[in-house]
Amino acid sequence: MMGPPSLYCTRHRTISNNISSYRIASLLRSANKPRE
């Protein structure tokens, strides 16, 4: 069985935040990269 719903929601939210922050970081990195 899974843990309490609140724990699952917190963990899921943390994973989503990590994914979104990673995507934002990659977008910024590609934007800051000098154009060829």
PDB file of N, CA, C and O in Angstrom:
ATOM      1  N   MET A   1       0.835  -1.210   0.000  1.00  0.00           N
ATOM      2  CA  MET A   1       0.000   0.000   0.000  1.00  0.00           C
ATOM      3  C   MET A   1       0.865   1.254   0.000  1.00  0.00           C
ATOM      4  O   MET A   1       1.983   1.256   0.516  1.00  0.00           O
ATOM      5  N   MET A   2       0.339   2.296  -0.575  1.00  0.00           N
ATOM      6  CA  MET A   2       1.058   3.565  -0.595  1.00  0.00           C
ATOM      7  C   MET A   2       0.884   4.291   0.738  1.00  0.00           C
ATOM      8  O   MET A   2       0.017   3.944   1.540  1.00  0.00           O
ATOM      9  N   GLY A   3       1.719   5.297   0.958  1.00  0.00           N
ATOM     10  CA  GLY A   3       1.644   6.067   2.203  1.00  0.00           C
ATOM     11  C   GLY A   3       0.418   6.966   2.189  1.00  0.00           C
ATOM     12  O   GLY A   3      -0.428   6.852   1.302  1.00  0.00           O
ATOM     13  N   PRO A   4       0.319   7.855   3.162  1.00  0.00           N
ATOM     14  CA  PRO A   4      -0.811   8.783   3.237  1.00  0.00           C
ATOM     15  C   PRO A   4      -0.907   9.630   1.972  1.00  0.00           C
ATOM     16  O   PRO A   4       0.118   9.956   1.373  1.00  0.00           O
ATOM     17  N   PRO A   5      -2.124   9.992   1.553  1.00  0.00           N
ATOM     18  CA  PRO A   5      -2.295  10.795   0.335  1.00  0.00           C
ATOM     19  C   PRO A   5      -1.496  12.088   0.393  1.00  0.00           C
ATOM     20  O   PRO A   5      -0.960  12.530  -0.623  1.00  0.00           O
ATOM     21  N   SER A   6      -1.408  12.704   1.578  1.00  0.00           N
ATOM     22  CA  SER A   6      -0.691  13.981   1.682  1.00  0.00           C
ATOM     23  C   SER A   6       0.782  13.774   1.368  1.00  0.00           C
ATOM     24  O   SER A   6       1.402  14.600   0.700  1.00  0.00           O
ATOM     25  N   LEU A   7       1.344  12.661   1.855  1.00  0.00           N
ATOM     26  CA  LEU A   7       2.756  12.381   1.596  1.00  0.00           C
ATOM     27  C   LEU A   7       2.963  12.160   0.099  1.00  0.00           C
ATOM     28  O   LEU A   7       3.925  12.662  -0.483  1.00  0.00           O
ATOM     29  N   TYR A   8       2.056  11.406  -0.519  1.00  0.00           N
ATOM     30  CA  TYR A   8       2.157  11.140  -1.952  1.00  0.00           C
ATOM     31  C   TYR A   8       2.060  12.441  -2.746  1.00  0.00           C
ATOM     32  O   TYR A   8       2.813  12.654  -3.696  1.00  0.00           O
ATOM     33  N   CYS A   9       1.121  13.314  -2.347  1.00  0.00           N
ATOM     34  CA  CYS A   9       0.950  14.586  -3.055  1.00  0.00           C
ATOM     35  C   CYS A   9       2.212  15.430  -2.934  1.00  0.00           C
ATOM     36  O   CYS A   9       2.655  16.040  -3.907  1.00  0.00           O
ATOM     37  N   THR A  10       2.790  15.460  -1.735  1.00  0.00           N
ATOM     38  CA  THR A  10       3.997  16.265  -1.546  1.00  0.00           C
ATOM     39  C   THR A  10       5.124  15.728  -2.407  1.00  0.00           C
ATOM     40  O   THR A  10       5.842  16.491  -3.053  1.00  0.00           O
ATOM     41  N   ARG A  11       5.277  14.403  -2.414  1.00  0.00           N
ATOM     42  CA  ARG A  11       6.348  13.803  -3.207  1.00  0.00           C
ATOM     43  C   ARG A  11       6.105  14.071  -4.688  1.00  0.00           C
ATOM     44  O   ARG A  11       7.038  14.424  -5.409  1.00  0.00           O
ATOM     45  N   HIS A  12       4.879  13.911  -5.149  1.00  0.00           N
ATOM     46  CA  HIS A  12       4.556  14.137  -6.555  1.00  0.00           C
ATOM     47  C   HIS A  12       4.817  15.593  -6.924  1.00  0.00           C
ATOM     48  O   HIS A  12       5.340  15.882  -8.000  1.00  0.00           O
ATOM     49  N   ARG A  13       4.450  16.513  -6.023  1.00  0.00           N
ATOM     50  CA  ARG A  13       4.655  17.935  -6.302  1.00  0.00           C
ATOM     51  C   ARG A  13       6.144  18.230  -6.395  1.00  0.00           C
ATOM     52  O   ARG A  13       6.570  19.015  -7.242  1.00  0.00           O
ATOM     53  N   THR A  14       6.946  17.602  -5.524  1.00  0.00           N
ATOM     54  CA  THR A  14       8.392  17.829  -5.554  1.00  0.00           C
ATOM     55  C   THR A  14       8.969  17.330  -6.869  1.00  0.00           C
ATOM     56  O   THR A  14       9.805  17.999  -7.478  1.00  0.00           O
ATOM     57  N   ILE A  15       8.524  16.150  -7.313  1.00  0.00           N
ATOM     58  CA  ILE A  15       9.022  15.608  -8.579  1.00  0.00           C
ATOM     59  C   ILE A  15       8.634  16.540  -9.733  1.00  0.00           C
ATOM     60  O   ILE A  15       9.452  16.812 -10.611  1.00  0.00           O
ATOM     61  N   SER A  16       7.402  17.023  -9.732  1.00  0.00           N
ATOM     62  CA  SER A  16       6.955  17.924 -10.796  1.00  0.00           C
ATOM     63  C   SER A  16       7.777  19.201 -10.783  1.00  0.00           C
ATOM     64  O   SER A  16       8.162  19.704 -11.839  1.00  0.00           O
ATOM     65  N   ASN A  17       8.052  19.735  -9.583  1.00  0.00           N
ATOM     66  CA  ASN A  17       8.864  20.948  -9.497  1.00  0.00           C
ATOM     67  C   ASN A  17      10.264  20.696 -10.027  1.00  0.00           C
ATOM     68  O   ASN A  17      10.832  21.549 -10.708  1.00  0.00           O
ATOM     69  N   ASN A  18      10.824  19.533  -9.722  1.00  0.00           N
ATOM     70  CA  ASN A  18      12.165  19.210 -10.210  1.00  0.00           C
ATOM     71  C   ASN A  18      12.168  19.149 -11.732  1.00  0.00           C
ATOM     72  O   ASN A  18      13.087  19.655 -12.376  1.00  0.00           O
ATOM     73  N   ILE A  19      11.140  18.529 -12.303  1.00  0.00           N
ATOM     74  CA  ILE A  19      11.068  18.413 -13.759  1.00  0.00           C
ATOM     75  C   ILE A  19      10.921  19.794 -14.394  1.00  0.00           C
ATOM     76  O   ILE A  19      11.613  20.107 -15.363  1.00  0.00           O
ATOM     77  N   SER A  20      10.027  20.620 -13.858  1.00  0.00           N
ATOM     78  CA  SER A  20       9.800  21.944 -14.447  1.00  0.00           C
ATOM     79  C   SER A  20      11.040  22.814 -14.294  1.00  0.00           C
ATOM     80  O   SER A  20      11.395  23.541 -15.221  1.00  0.00           O
ATOM     81  N   SER A  21      11.711  22.753 -13.135  1.00  0.00           N
ATOM     82  CA  SER A  21      12.909  23.573 -12.941  1.00  0.00           C
ATOM     83  C   SER A  21      14.015  23.096 -13.864  1.00  0.00           C
ATOM     84  O   SER A  21      14.792  23.907 -14.367  1.00  0.00           O
ATOM     85  N   TYR A  22      14.097  21.785 -14.094  1.00  0.00           N
ATOM     86  CA  TYR A  22      15.104  21.256 -15.020  1.00  0.00           C
ATOM     87  C   TYR A  22      14.833  21.736 -16.437  1.00  0.00           C
ATOM     88  O   TYR A  22      15.758  22.098 -17.164  1.00  0.00           O
ATOM     89  N   ARG A  23      13.561  21.739 -16.828  1.00  0.00           N
ATOM     90  CA  ARG A  23      13.204  22.203 -18.170  1.00  0.00           C
ATOM     91  C   ARG A  23      13.521  23.687 -18.308  1.00  0.00           C
ATOM     92  O   ARG A  23      14.050  24.118 -19.333  1.00  0.00           O
ATOM     93  N   ILE A  24      13.199  24.471 -17.276  1.00  0.00           N
ATOM     94  CA  ILE A  24      13.481  25.913 -17.328  1.00  0.00           C
ATOM     95  C   ILE A  24      14.981  26.137 -17.433  1.00  0.00           C
ATOM     96  O   ILE A  24      15.434  26.991 -18.196  1.00  0.00           O
ATOM     97  N   ALA A  25      15.755  25.368 -16.663  1.00  0.00           N
ATOM     98  CA  ALA A  25      17.208  25.518 -16.692  1.00  0.00           C
ATOM     99  C   ALA A  25      17.745  25.193 -18.083  1.00  0.00           C
ATOM    100  O   ALA A  25      18.613  25.902 -18.591  1.00  0.00           O
ATOM    101  N   SER A  26      17.242  24.133 -18.699  1.00  0.00           N
ATOM    102  CA  SER A  26      17.722  23.771 -20.034  1.00  0.00           C
ATOM    103  C   SER A  26      17.315  24.831 -21.050  1.00  0.00           C
ATOM    104  O   SER A  26      18.075  25.132 -21.970  1.00  0.00           O
ATOM    105  N   LEU A  27      16.115  25.403 -20.890  1.00  0.00           N
ATOM    106  CA  LEU A  27      15.685  26.464 -21.794  1.00  0.00           C
ATOM    107  C   LEU A  27      16.597  27.681 -21.659  1.00  0.00           C
ATOM    108  O   LEU A  27      17.012  28.269 -22.658  1.00  0.00           O
ATOM    109  N   LEU A  28      16.905  28.055 -20.412  1.00  0.00           N
ATOM    110  CA  LEU A  28      17.780  29.206 -20.195  1.00  0.00           C
ATOM    111  C   LEU A  28      19.166  28.925 -20.770  1.00  0.00           C
ATOM    112  O   LEU A  28      19.786  29.798 -21.378  1.00  0.00           O
ATOM    113  N   ARG A  29      19.643  27.698 -20.572  1.00  0.00           N
ATOM    114  CA  ARG A  29      20.968  27.359 -21.062  1.00  0.00           C
ATOM    115  C   ARG A  29      21.015  27.480 -22.585  1.00  0.00           C
ATOM    116  O   ARG A  29      21.973  28.024 -23.133  1.00  0.00           O
ATOM    117  N   SER A  30      19.989  26.978 -23.268  1.00  0.00           N
ATOM    118  CA  SER A  30      19.972  27.047 -24.731  1.00  0.00           C
ATOM    119  C   SER A  30      19.799  28.489 -25.185  1.00  0.00           C
ATOM    120  O   SER A  30      20.330  28.880 -26.225  1.00  0.00           O
ATOM    121  N   ALA A  31      19.053  29.291 -24.405  1.00  0.00           N
ATOM    122  CA  ALA A  31      18.847  30.692 -24.779  1.00  0.00           C
ATOM    123  C   ALA A  31      20.137  31.496 -24.580  1.00  0.00           C
ATOM    124  O   ALA A  31      20.437  32.404 -25.355  1.00  0.00           O
ATOM    125  N   ASN A  32      20.894  31.153 -23.535  1.00  0.00           N
ATOM    126  CA  ASN A  32      22.136  31.886 -23.274  1.00  0.00           C
ATOM    127  C   ASN A  32      23.273  31.435 -24.190  1.00  0.00           C
ATOM    128  O   ASN A  32      24.297  32.109 -24.299  1.00  0.00           O
ATOM    129  N   LYS A  33      23.086  30.300 -24.840  1.00  0.00           N
ATOM    130  CA  LYS A  33      24.132  29.795 -25.720  1.00  0.00           C
ATOM    131  C   LYS A  33      24.283  30.742 -26.908  1.00  0.00           C
ATOM    132  O   LYS A  33      23.278  31.124 -27.507  1.00  0.00           O
ATOM    133  N   PRO A  34      25.513  31.133 -27.268  1.00  0.00           N
ATOM    134  CA  PRO A  34      25.713  32.032 -28.408  1.00  0.00           C
ATOM    135  C   PRO A  34      25.241  31.384 -29.711  1.00  0.00           C
ATOM    136  O   PRO A  34      25.447  30.192 -29.940  1.00  0.00           O
ATOM    137  N   ARG A  35      24.623  32.174 -30.534  1.00  0.00           N
ATOM    138  CA  ARG A  35      24.110  31.653 -31.806  1.00  0.00           C
ATOM    139  C   ARG A  35      25.268  31.306 -32.728  1.00  0.00           C
ATOM    140  O   ARG A  35      26.249  32.043 -32.825  1.00  0.00           O
ATOM    141  N   GLU A  36      25.136  30.179 -33.396  1.00  0.00           N
ATOM    142  CA  GLU A  36      26.178  29.777 -34.362  1.00  0.00           C
ATOM    143  C   GLU A  36      26.078  30.602 -35.632  1.00  0.00           C
ATOM    144  O   GLU A  36      26.867  30.408 -36.557  1.00  0.00           O
TER     145      GLU A  36
END
